[in-house]
Amino acid sequence: MVMTVTTDLDEVRRDVRSWVAENWSHGITVREWWRRLADAALSMPSWPVPYGRGYSSAAARVVTEELAAAGTVAPPQGAVGTTLAGPTLLEHGRPDQLERFLPPLLRGEEAWCQLFSEPGAGSDLAGLGARATRDGDEWIVNGQKVWNSSADLAQRAILLARTDPDVPKHAGITYFLLDMDQRGVEARPLRQMNGEAQFCEVFLTDARVAADAVLGGLGEGWRVAATTLRHERATTASRPAAGLVFVLSGTKAGQLDRPVADVLSVRQERRTFSGNAVPARKLIELARQRGVSAHPNLRQRLVGYYMLTEVNRLNQQRARVAAAAGQPVAGSANLTKLSISRICHTSREVAFAILGADTMLDGDDAPFGGDLQRVGLASFGTSIGGGTDEIQRNLLGERILGLPREPSTDRDVPYRQLAVGTTRAASPRSPS
Ligand SMILES: Cc1cc2nc3c(=O)[nH]c(=O)nc-3n(C[C@H](O)[C@H](O)[C@H](O)COP(=O)(O)OP(=O)(O)OC[C@H]3O[C@@H](n4cnc5c(N)ncnc54)[C@H](O)[C@@H]3O)c2cc1C
């Protein structure tokens, strides 16, 4: 059943509620549920028709609320597919590219990863050295990427590679849509200090990408990447949908053909604490449980943490209302990202203060099986991934406060001539 597009929030709520009543069932597989959502254009309702319903963010939130209220499996995320690849495709893709890449993403059949960072190019992303050379109707890519979230589970990648080393570093980059399932691509998971392995290093050795899988034009990679990075900041700053059960997309994750009832039952065994921060109210409850909530110093820290999370919540709400009224707050995604970094770090410090010496325990010996230690150690990633805190401050300083730009000596120099900083390692890979 495909419903008409509407912006009346009450009507959206009624329509989605009746659609869920007709379509959600514990007897179907994850694949079938996601197919139904995609057919009804409800996987990403804020995307334009025909991929979504063209809903406002407020109407899309109503859809999420209704799905969560019914206790459904969340629409597929495709790892970074719906947050980064999809929005970038919608802004820069040709109609044939949208038609080829978006439907499998919206049905949860394909997951995406982001192949941007390299060992010598993170904050200085424009200094990247992975090289793509033309070979008939294809490009051949060689180089190494790193910190690529879920790359081992992805079928597709958004990839930045250098196609012209004879122009300044920002100008010679092209944005590709790479097929990960090929011999020239090897994704090796990297073990993090909290024991998990959520990202990989990826080796590209004569990997092939079709010429028609260039996004936004030859040499236009930096402009297209700016769209992805804008969405990445906004994603980090956005609230996760409460109440929905998230399931990994794509054929490699092995979830597609499981009945939704199975997936939901695993949820019951979920960890007590997860993510990169613990909500303030949960920490207050924990302090009470452990009999330390009367400690004056800890009370100060708890209330400080609570205030940080509240200020962030209200700032986000203010930014959303302003954006909906067509007056977006400049720099709000950078500010929220910085604020979330601070929240994650403070959450770690307060949680460890509550645990006291038990913080040093691990595994079954630790309270909650070590969940709080895992969350605490993951907290550092928030201030690095998607652009570090220092880079957010640079952007705010330069673009919002109007401070002088950082000095740059390499902006107009052809990439091939760069022999300093992070590009030193990349240059020898470029053919001379
Ligand atoms: C959890 C997580 C997930 C990630 N997922 C992905 C992914 O899916 N795909 C992907 O491509 N990458 C991913 N990354 C990589 C991430 O984008 C980079 O780590 C990040 O851009 C920083 O680059 P770097 O690690 O090379 O640090 P560097 O750039 O080497 O920075 C080192 C330090 O120097 C500081 N610094 C650097 N330049 C400046 C400057 N101009 N002014 C002030 N300070 C500066 C930085 O702030 C930092 O403290 C992920 C990272 C994390 C932590």
The ligand as an SDF file (V2000), in Angstrom:
LIG
                    3D

 53 58  0  0  0  0  0  0  0  0999 V2000
   35.2200    5.8650   15.7010 C   0  0  0  0  0  0  0  0  0  0  0  0
   35.8300    6.3520   14.4160 C   0  0  0  0  0  0  0  0  0  0  0  0
   35.2390    6.0050   13.2170 C   0  0  0  0  0  0  0  0  0  0  0  0
   35.8070    6.4280   12.0180 C   0  0  0  0  0  0  0  0  0  0  0  0
   35.2180    6.0430   10.8360 N   0  0  0  0  0  0  0  0  0  0  0  0
   35.7930    6.3930    9.6640 C   0  0  0  0  0  0  0  0  0  0  0  0
   35.2470    5.9080    8.4240 C   0  0  0  0  0  0  0  0  0  0  0  0
   34.2550    5.1700    8.4010 O   0  0  0  0  0  0  0  0  0  0  0  0
   35.8560    6.2680    7.2810 N   0  0  0  0  0  0  0  0  0  0  0  0
   36.9640    7.0730    7.2480 C   0  0  0  0  0  0  0  0  0  0  0  0
   37.4410    7.3690    6.1680 O   0  0  0  0  0  0  0  0  0  0  0  0
   37.5230    7.5300    8.4140 N   0  0  0  0  0  0  0  0  0  0  0  0
   36.9680    7.1980    9.6030 C   0  0  0  0  0  0  0  0  0  0  0  0
   37.5220    7.6350   10.7910 N   0  0  0  0  0  0  0  0  0  0  0  0
   38.7630    8.4090   10.7380 C   0  0  0  0  0  0  0  0  0  0  0  0
   38.6100    9.8640   11.1620 C   0  0  0  0  0  0  0  0  0  0  0  0
   37.9340   10.5980   10.1700 O   0  0  0  0  0  0  0  0  0  0  0  0
   40.0220   10.4140   11.4120 C   0  0  0  0  0  0  0  0  0  0  0  0
   40.5620    9.6870   12.5010 O   0  0  0  0  0  0  0  0  0  0  0  0
   39.9990   11.8790   11.7440 C   0  0  0  0  0  0  0  0  0  0  0  0
   39.6630   12.6480   10.6190 O   0  0  0  0  0  0  0  0  0  0  0  0
   41.3610   12.3680   12.2980 C   0  0  0  0  0  0  0  0  0  0  0  0
   42.3960   12.0010   11.4530 O   0  0  0  0  0  0  0  0  0  0  0  0
   43.7010   11.2630   12.0180 P   0  0  0  0  0  0  0  0  0  0  0  0
   43.2550   10.1120   12.8490 O   0  0  0  0  0  0  0  0  0  0  0  0
   44.5930   10.9930   10.8560 O   0  0  0  0  0  0  0  0  0  0  0  0
   44.3760   12.3110   13.0090 O   0  0  0  0  0  0  0  0  0  0  0  0
   45.3280   13.5180   12.5770 P   0  0  0  0  0  0  0  0  0  0  0  0
   44.6910   14.2940   11.4810 O   0  0  0  0  0  0  0  0  0  0  0  0
   46.7050   13.0080   12.3450 O   0  0  0  0  0  0  0  0  0  0  0  0
   45.2920   14.4090   13.8780 O   0  0  0  0  0  0  0  0  0  0  0  0
   46.1120   14.1480   15.0220 C   0  0  0  0  0  0  0  0  0  0  0  0
   45.8700   15.2580   16.0310 C   0  0  0  0  0  0  0  0  0  0  0  0
   46.2870   16.5280   15.4850 O   0  0  0  0  0  0  0  0  0  0  0  0
   45.2130   17.4570   15.5220 C   0  0  0  0  0  0  0  0  0  0  0  0
   45.2140   18.2920   14.3180 N   0  0  0  0  0  0  0  0  0  0  0  0
   45.4070   17.8740   13.0380 C   0  0  0  0  0  0  0  0  0  0  0  0
   45.3190   18.9260   12.1950 N   0  0  0  0  0  0  0  0  0  0  0  0
   45.0420   20.0160   12.9460 C   0  0  0  0  0  0  0  0  0  0  0  0
   44.8320   21.3870   12.6400 C   0  0  0  0  0  0  0  0  0  0  0  0
   44.8700   21.8440   11.4010 N   0  0  0  0  0  0  0  0  0  0  0  0
   44.5680   22.2440   13.6790 N   0  0  0  0  0  0  0  0  0  0  0  0
   44.5180   21.7850   14.9670 C   0  0  0  0  0  0  0  0  0  0  0  0
   44.7240   20.4680   15.3110 N   0  0  0  0  0  0  0  0  0  0  0  0
   44.9800   19.6140   14.3180 C   0  0  0  0  0  0  0  0  0  0  0  0
   43.9480   16.5850   15.5400 C   0  0  0  0  0  0  0  0  0  0  0  0
   42.8530   17.2900   16.0880 O   0  0  0  0  0  0  0  0  0  0  0  0
   44.3870   15.4160   16.3900 C   0  0  0  0  0  0  0  0  0  0  0  0
   44.2850   15.7270   17.7500 O   0  0  0  0  0  0  0  0  0  0  0  0
   36.9940    7.2200   12.0090 C   0  0  0  0  0  0  0  0  0  0  0  0
   37.5800    7.5730   13.2350 C   0  0  0  0  0  0  0  0  0  0  0  0
   37.0130    7.1350   14.4260 C   0  0  0  0  0  0  0  0  0  0  0  0
   37.6710    7.5230   15.7160 C   0  0  0  0  0  0  0  0  0  0  0  0
  1  2  1  0
  2  3  1  0
  2 52  2  0
  3  4  2  0
  4  5  1  0
  4 50  1  0
  5  6  2  0
  6  7  1  0
  6 13  1  0
  7  8  2  0
  7  9  1  0
  9 10  1  0
 10 11  2  0
 10 12  1  0
 12 13  2  0
 13 14  1  0
 14 15  1  0
 14 50  1  0
 15 16  1  0
 16 17  1  0
 16 18  1  0
 18 19  1  0
 18 20  1  0
 20 21  1  0
 20 22  1  0
 22 23  1  0
 23 24  1  0
 24 25  2  0
 24 26  1  0
 24 27  1  0
 27 28  1  0
 28 29  2  0
 28 30  1  0
 28 31  1  0
 31 32  1  0
 32 33  1  0
 33 34  1  0
 33 48  1  0
 34 35  1  0
 35 36  1  0
 35 46  1  0
 36 37  1  0
 36 45  1  0
 37 38  2  0
 38 39  1  0
 39 40  1  0
 39 45  2  0
 40 41  1  0
 40 42  2  0
 42 43  1  0
 43 44  2  0
 44 45  1  0
 46 47  1  0
 46 48  1  0
 48 49  1  0
 50 51  2  0
 51 52  1  0
 52 53  1  0
M  END
$$$$
